[in-house]
């Protein structure tokens, strides 16, 4: 499923310059595998350099995700709140 998403988004969503070669999970894989396993909202198609940046700077990249994909961000927050309650 995540590789299908990468094919739909062949250019890195973060830098918009390089081909996407990897898929980052905007939510930790623990949640992604159970709650969001088939949900495209959790995927971010990225190049290797940007994927490293996502893991090295999680707050900065979460702010990016909130700004760039606000609908997905809000949707994921709602789902996590439902899951945790």
C-alpha positions in Angstrom: 0.0 0.0 0.0 2.7 2.5 0.9 4.7 1.7 -2.2 1.5 2.4 -4.3 1.3 5.8 -2.6 5.0 6.5 -3.6 4.1 5.6 -7.2 1.2 8.1 -7.0 3.6 10.8 -5.7 6.8 10.2 -7.7 8.4 13.5 -6.5 9.5 14.1 -2.9 6.6 15.9 -1.1 9.0 17.6 1.2 11.7 19.2 -1.1 9.7 18.9 -4.3 12.9 18.3 -6.2 14.1 14.7 -6.1 12.4 11.5 -7.0 10.6 9.9 -4.1 12.4 6.6 -3.2 10.9 6.0 0.3 7.7 6.4 2.3 7.7 8.0 5.7 4.9 7.4 8.2 3.7 10.6 9.7 2.5 8.6 12.7 4.7 6.1 14.5 4.6 2.7 12.9 3.0 1.2 16.0 -0.1 3.2 15.3 0.3 3.1 11.6 0.3 -0.7 11.5 -2.8 -1.0 13.6 -5.0 2.1 13.2 -3.8 3.5 9.9 -2.5 0.4 8.1 -4.3 1.1 4.8 -4.8 4.9 5.3 -3.0 7.1 2.8 -3.2 10.0 5.2 -0.3 8.7 7.2 2.1 8.3 4.2 4.6 10.9 3.0 6.5 10.2 -0.2 10.1 11.3 0.2 13.6 11.1 -1.2 16.3 9.5 1.0 17.8 12.9 2.1 14.4 14.2 3.2 13.5 11.0 5.0 16.7 11.4 7.0 15.6 15.0 7.8 12.1 13.7 8.9 13.7 11.4 11.5 16.5 13.9 12.5 14.0 16.8 13.0 10.6 15.4 14.0 9.1 18.6 15.3 10.1 20.6 12.2 8.7 17.9 9.9 5.5 17.6 11.9 5.0 21.3 11.5 5.6 20.9 7.8 3.0 18.1 7.7 0.5 20.3 9.6 1.0 23.1 7.1 1.4 21.2 3.9 -1.3 18.5 4.5 -3.5 20.1 7.1 -6.6 18.0 6.3 -4.6 14.8 6.8 -3.0 16.2 9.9 -6.4 17.0 11.5 -7.9 13.7 10.4 -5.0 11.8 12.0 -5.3 13.7 15.2 -9.0 12.9 15.5 -8.4 9.2 14.8 -5.6 9.1 17.4 -7.8 10.8 20.0 -10.5 8.2 19.3 -8.0 5.4 19.6 -6.5 6.6 22.9 -9.8 7.2 24.6 
